[in-house]
Amino acid sequence: MHLEKYTAVKGDSDFYYEFYSEGPKGRIRKIVRLMSLTEYGNDYYNLYLGDWLEAEDRFSDTVVSNNMDREKILATVAAIVVDFTAAIPHAVIFAEGNTASRNRLYQMGISANWKVINEYFDLHGFKDGKWERFQKNRNYESFLLRRK
């Protein structure tokens, strides 16, 4: 399955990628950072997606840019996860939206592409205080992903 996505460029390390969102609000620089969660072991990484705020010279994962390209952005993030886990196959990726609506957005993207995701990755969702294998049509608070 080939989804339309942006071209992401890897930064100076395996833990940083950037690409540009293009839409009615212009060209917006997007950042994906994978930060080690050493308190859980060397294999765990937190995925951050956000915008680079040029005027403030900083990254923000709370800004809402609404550039009308949600699916393309999610497909780009998915391609980054594939690239990252190809380089670090034992990595466990933790992802959580900073709002309930962002978590729903991530879940909709996962559900829409579940067949392909499930073929290559083990995915778990956190609900009611515990982790479970991902199931469509359930609302999760966060997600864990690992290559099969």
C-alpha positions as CSV (number, residue, x, y, z in Angstrom):
1,M,0.0,0.0,0.0
2,H,1.4,3.4,-1.0
3,L,0.1,6.4,0.8
4,E,0.9,9.9,-0.3
5,K,3.5,11.4,2.1
6,Y,6.0,14.1,2.4
7,T,9.8,13.6,1.9
8,A,11.3,13.5,5.4
9,V,15.0,14.3,6.0
10,K,16.9,12.7,8.8
11,G,18.8,15.1,11.0
12,D,22.3,14.6,12.4
13,S,21.1,11.5,14.4
14,D,18.7,8.6,14.0
15,F,16.4,10.3,16.4
16,Y,15.4,13.5,14.5
17,Y,13.5,13.9,11.2
18,E,11.9,16.9,9.6
19,F,9.6,17.6,6.7
20,Y,7.3,20.4,5.4
21,S,3.6,20.4,5.5
22,E,2.0,22.2,2.5
23,G,-1.5,23.5,2.6
24,P,-3.8,26.6,2.9
25,K,-1.8,27.9,5.8
26,G,1.5,27.8,3.8
27,R,4.6,25.7,4.3
28,I,5.0,24.5,7.9
29,R,8.2,22.8,9.1
30,K,7.3,19.6,11.0
31,I,9.6,17.8,13.4
32,V,9.6,14.2,14.5
33,R,11.8,13.4,17.4
34,L,12.4,10.0,19.0
35,M,13.7,10.4,22.5
36,S,15.1,7.6,24.5
37,L,13.0,6.6,27.6
38,T,16.0,5.2,29.5
39,E,13.9,4.8,32.7
40,Y,12.1,1.9,30.9
41,G,15.3,0.5,29.3
42,N,17.4,1.3,26.3
43,D,14.9,0.0,23.8
44,Y,12.1,2.4,24.5
45,Y,11.6,5.7,22.6
46,N,9.0,8.4,22.9
47,L,7.8,9.8,19.5
48,Y,7.1,13.5,19.4
49,L,5.5,15.2,16.4
50,G,5.2,19.0,16.3
51,D,6.0,22.2,14.5
52,W,9.1,24.2,14.4
53,L,8.1,27.8,15.5
54,E,10.5,29.9,13.5
55,A,9.7,33.2,15.3
56,E,10.5,31.6,18.7
57,D,13.3,29.3,17.4
58,R,11.8,26.3,19.2
59,F,9.9,23.0,18.7
60,S,6.2,22.7,19.9
61,D,4.1,19.6,20.1
62,T,1.1,21.5,21.3
63,V,0.5,23.8,18.4
64,V,-2.5,23.0,16.1
65,S,-1.6,24.0,12.5
66,N,-4.6,22.6,10.6
67,N,-3.0,22.7,7.2
68,M,-5.6,20.3,5.8
69,D,-3.1,17.5,5.2
70,R,-3.6,15.3,8.2
71,E,-3.5,11.9,6.3
72,K,-0.3,12.9,4.5
73,I,1.3,13.9,7.8
74,L,0.3,10.7,9.4
75,A,1.6,8.7,6.4
76,T,4.9,10.6,6.7
77,V,5.2,9.8,10.4
78,A,4.5,6.2,9.6
79,A,7.3,6.1,7.0
80,I,9.6,7.7,9.6
81,V,8.7,4.9,12.1
82,V,9.5,2.3,9.5
83,D,12.8,3.9,8.7
84,F,13.7,4.3,12.4
85,T,12.8,0.7,13.3
86,A,14.7,-0.6,10.3
87,A,17.8,1.1,11.8
88,I,17.0,0.1,15.3
89,P,14.8,-3.1,15.0
90,H,14.5,-3.8,18.7
91,A,13.1,-0.3,19.3
92,V,9.7,0.0,21.1
93,I,8.0,3.3,20.1
94,F,5.7,5.0,22.6
95,A,3.2,7.5,21.2
96,E,0.6,9.6,23.0
97,G,-1.3,12.6,21.9
98,N,-1.2,15.6,24.2
99,T,-5.0,15.8,24.0
100,A,-7.8,13.2,23.7
101,S,-8.6,14.5,20.2
102,R,-5.0,13.9,19.1
103,N,-5.1,10.4,20.4
104,R,-8.4,9.9,18.5
105,L,-6.7,11.2,15.4
106,Y,-3.8,8.8,15.8
107,Q,-6.2,5.9,16.4
108,M,-8.2,6.8,13.3
109,G,-5.0,6.7,11.2
110,I,-4.0,3.4,12.8
111,S,-7.4,1.9,12.2
112,A,-7.6,3.0,8.6
113,N,-4.2,1.3,7.9
114,W,-4.5,-1.6,10.4
115,K,-4.1,-4.4,7.9
116,V,-0.6,-3.2,6.8
117,I,0.4,-2.1,10.3
118,N,-0.5,-5.4,11.8
119,E,1.5,-7.3,9.1
120,Y,4.8,-5.6,10.2
121,F,4.3,-4.4,13.7
122,D,3.0,-5.5,17.1
123,L,0.8,-2.7,18.4
124,H,-0.6,-2.3,21.9
125,G,-2.9,0.3,23.4
126,F,-3.2,1.6,27.0
127,K,-6.7,1.6,28.4
128,D,-8.1,1.3,31.9
129,G,-4.7,1.1,33.5
130,K,-3.2,-1.7,31.4
131,W,-1.7,-2.5,28.0
132,E,-3.6,-4.7,25.6
133,R,-3.1,-5.7,22.0
134,F,-4.6,-3.0,19.8
135,Q,-8.2,-3.5,18.8
136,K,-10.1,-1.4,16.3
137,N,-13.0,0.7,17.7
138,R,-11.5,1.1,21.2
139,N,-10.2,4.4,22.5
140,Y,-6.7,4.2,23.9
141,E,-4.8,6.7,26.0
142,S,-1.4,5.8,24.4
143,F,0.3,3.3,22.1
144,L,3.3,1.0,22.0
145,L,4.7,-0.3,18.7
146,R,7.4,-2.8,17.9
147,R,8.6,-4.5,14.7
148,K,7.6,-8.1,14.3
